[in-house]
Amino acid sequence: TRTGGQCVFTYADGSCVKEWQVTGGPGNVGQRANVGTSMLCSPSCTPGASASCSLILALHGIYSNGGDQRWLMLGSANAPNFGDGFDESNSKGGPFCISF
């Protein structure tokens, strides 16, 4: 089940980074079935967009969690500190979603 899609960081041009929560799925074991997965997408990676988006899977160690990994990779567990982390320019790799 996918829920959310709210803006968690808005750029000066009005575009925003969106966050989705994904729970359940075909797996019947592991944390995703119970805890869920957080996914952040750069502005061009939204349902119905024509952009080709990369998917980054951010995996964490056994004594960590998705929130810890998000903090380590983005510098903050929450917006507004994403800054250039979601720069969509080709020199930075283009648009993407990252799943924690």
C-alpha positions as CSV (number, residue, x, y, z in Angstrom):
1,T,0.0,0.0,0.0
2,R,1.4,3.4,-0.9
3,T,0.4,6.5,1.0
4,G,1.6,10.1,1.2
5,G,3.0,12.0,-1.6
6,Q,3.3,15.2,0.4
7,C,6.0,17.8,-0.2
8,V,8.8,17.6,2.4
9,F,11.1,20.1,0.8
10,T,10.2,22.9,-1.6
11,Y,12.6,24.7,-3.9
12,A,12.4,28.4,-4.9
13,D,10.8,27.4,-8.2
14,G,7.9,25.7,-6.5
15,S,9.0,22.1,-7.2
16,C,9.3,19.8,-4.3
17,V,10.8,16.6,-2.9
18,K,7.9,14.2,-2.1
19,E,7.7,11.4,0.5
20,W,5.8,8.2,0.2
21,Q,5.2,5.4,2.8
22,V,5.0,1.8,1.4
23,T,3.7,-1.0,3.6
24,G,2.7,-4.6,3.1
25,G,3.5,-6.4,-0.1
26,P,4.0,-10.0,-1.1
27,G,6.7,-10.7,1.6
28,N,5.5,-12.3,4.7
29,V,8.7,-12.0,6.8
30,G,11.0,-9.1,7.6
31,Q,10.6,-5.6,8.7
32,R,8.9,-4.2,5.7
33,A,5.8,-6.2,6.3
34,N,5.6,-4.7,9.8
35,V,7.4,-1.4,9.8
36,G,7.1,-0.1,6.2
37,T,9.4,1.7,3.9
38,S,9.9,5.4,3.4
39,M,10.6,6.7,-0.2
40,L,11.7,10.2,-1.1
41,C,11.5,11.3,-4.8
42,S,13.0,14.3,-6.5
43,P,10.5,16.7,-8.1
44,S,10.4,15.0,-11.6
45,C,9.7,11.5,-10.2
46,T,6.0,11.6,-9.4
47,P,3.1,9.5,-10.7
48,G,2.3,10.5,-14.3
49,A,5.6,12.2,-14.9
50,S,7.5,11.4,-18.1
51,A,11.0,11.5,-16.5
52,S,13.2,8.4,-16.3
53,C,14.0,8.1,-12.7
54,S,16.6,6.0,-11.0
55,L,15.8,4.0,-7.8
56,I,18.3,4.0,-5.0
57,L,17.9,1.3,-2.3
58,A,19.5,2.5,0.9
59,L,20.2,-0.5,3.0
60,H,21.1,-0.3,6.7
61,G,22.9,-2.7,9.1
62,I,21.4,-5.1,11.5
63,Y,21.5,-2.6,14.5
64,S,20.1,0.3,12.5
65,N,16.9,1.4,10.8
66,G,15.7,3.4,7.8
67,G,15.6,6.6,9.8
68,D,19.2,6.3,10.9
69,Q,20.3,5.6,7.3
70,R,18.3,8.6,6.0
71,W,20.1,10.8,8.5
72,L,23.5,9.4,7.5
73,M,22.9,10.0,3.8
74,L,21.0,13.3,3.8
75,G,22.3,14.9,6.9
76,S,19.0,15.1,8.6
77,A,16.1,12.7,9.3
78,N,13.7,15.5,8.2
79,A,13.5,18.4,5.8
80,P,14.4,21.2,5.3
81,N,18.1,20.2,5.2
82,F,18.0,18.3,1.9
83,G,19.3,21.2,-0.1
84,D,21.3,20.0,-3.2
85,G,20.7,16.3,-2.3
86,F,17.9,16.1,-4.8
87,D,19.5,18.1,-7.6
88,E,18.2,16.7,-10.9
89,S,20.9,17.9,-13.2
90,N,22.5,15.3,-15.5
91,S,25.9,16.1,-13.9
92,K,24.5,14.9,-10.5
93,G,22.9,11.8,-11.9
94,G,19.4,13.1,-12.9
95,P,16.1,12.6,-11.1
96,F,15.8,9.7,-8.7
97,C,13.8,8.1,-5.8
98,I,15.6,6.8,-2.7
99,S,14.0,4.1,-0.5
100,F,15.0,3.6,3.1
